[in-house]
Amino acid sequence: MPQNEEHDPTNGRFADELGTVMRHAGEGFALDDRRELVTGGLVRGRRRVLRRRVATVGGALALAAIGVGGVYGGAVLGSGGGTEEVSVAAPRPTAQGGSGAQDKTGKDTGMAQIPVADLAAVLKANTPAGTWQIDNADGTGQAVTGVYDDGKGKAGVSVGLYRAGDTEESGLGQVTCPDKVAVPYDDCTTQNLPDGSRLMVFQGYEYPDKRVETKNWRAVLLTKDGFLVDASEYNAPTEKDSAISRENPPFDPAQLKALVTAEGWRPLLKQIPAPVPVKGQPGGGHAALPPEPSGAQVQATLRSLLPKGQGLKVVGKGGGGEHGYLVLDDGKGRSLVEINVQRDMNDVRGDLFGSGDVTTLPDGTVVKLTKQPGEKGGEGVVWWCADTLAEDGFRVVVSAFNAGTQHEAATRAEPALTTEQLKAIALSPKWRALTQK
C-alpha cells in the first residue's frame, strides 16, 4: 500500500465544486485584500478559504482535484513543503492579472503581467507541428490555454508559470506522485535533473472515479531557484464538458518533459514578482500562526486512538499537515479511516451543524454523526462520519469507509469502526494537544 504523505484522499462531489471555485480564484473570493490571496497569505489564508468552501459538504476534507498549489493564475504558492496539496489537474488560467496589474478596485494583484502571446510562442515552439487555437491570446497573466490539433483529434492544453514559495521545500508536493489511495492513475514518475530541478510526469484522469474517461497527462517542473512550470493536456478539446476526441492526449511523457524544461520559459519566469510579506507571515508585521503537525504525527495519533481488541491492522497510511489517514484490516476487508484537524472554523458552524443528527456536549462542543453513500464512484461504498466543533472553532472530523479507497468497490458490508468509535476518536484531547506543540 502506498505511504506517500503528500496527498489527501478526496470525495468526488466537492472535487468538481472546488475546481470551479479555484478557476475563479482572484475573482470569487470574498477577501478585502486580494494581495493576501496571491502572496504569502496563501500558506494559511488560502487553505482556510478552501476549507470553508468545502466544509459545507461535510465529512473528510480533501484537495485532490485542484490545480497547482490550489490557486489558478496565482503568483505564489505556499511557503510550506507542499505536503498538504498535491495537484493532479492543470490550471484553468484566466487572462487577468499582472505585475503591477490592478483588479477592478484598483488594488495591485501581485500577479505577473506576461503577454499571453509570449507564453503561447514558447508553447508552440516546443511542441510538435499542429494547429493551435489560443483561448486567451490577447490577455496577460501567468498561464496560456488553448486547443491543439495534430490531425488526430483536438486536445486541450495549458501551461502555467508559478513561484513555488520562499523555502527550499516549497513546491516539492507539486512534483511528488499522488497516493493511489487518493487518486487512481496509469503512471507517474519523478526524477531529479542534472541542473538541480525536479520533474514529475503524471498520466491519469480528469475524474478520479473515471465516470468520464477524460485523460489528464501532466508534467510539472520545479526549478532549482523555486519556480514551477506546469503543463497539462487532455484527450478532449477541454478539461471538462466536451466529448473525448482521441485515445490519448497528444504529447507523450518525453514531449511533456521537453515542453516544461524548455529554455524559453526562463525569461518569462523572471517576470513573476517576489512574495510580499503579509499579515500572519514572517516579516508581515504580525506573529506567525503556530506550525501545523506533520502527517506522521497525525497518523501516529490516529493509530493510538484505535479501539483495542478488534484485531485492527494498519495496512496503509498517508496524509499531511492537518489531514491523515489509515487503511485498516480486521480480517473482514479493508476500511479507510481519515481525519482532519482544523482551527478557526466557527464561520461555517451554521453550514456544518445546522441540520441532521447534532448534539451539544456540556462543554459546548457540537457533534454530528452521519451515514451516507460514498461519493467517489466505488460500488457499494458507504461513508460514516463524526464531525465535531468546539466553541472556539476547533474542528475534528473523522470518517470511515467500507473500502480501502473511496474510488474502489466496497470490500466489506460496513466500515471497520462504528460512528460511536469515530466520535470517541474525534473528541480525544490528543488532537488539541497535537496542534499546540
Secondary structure, DSSP 8 states (H G I E B T S, - for coil): ----SS-----HHHHHHHHHHHHTTTTS---S-HHHHHSGGGTTHHHHHHHHHHHTT-S----TT--GGG-SS-SB--SS-S-S----S-----S---TT-B-TTS-B-----EEHHHHHHHHHHTS-S-EEEETTTT-EESEEEEEEESSS-EEEEEEEEEE--SSTTTTGGGGS---TTT---SEEEEEE-TTS-EEEEEEEESSTT-SS--EEEEEEEE-TTSEEEEEEEESSSSSSSS---SSS-SS-HHHHHHHHT-GGGHHHHTTS------TTSTTTTS--------HHHHHHHHHHTS-SSS--EEEEEEEETTEEEEEEESSS-EEEEEEEEES--GGGHHHHHSSSEEEE-TTS-EEEEEEEE-SS--TT-EEEEEEEE-TTS-EEEEEEESSSSSSS--SSSS-SS-HHHHHHHHT-THHHHHHT-
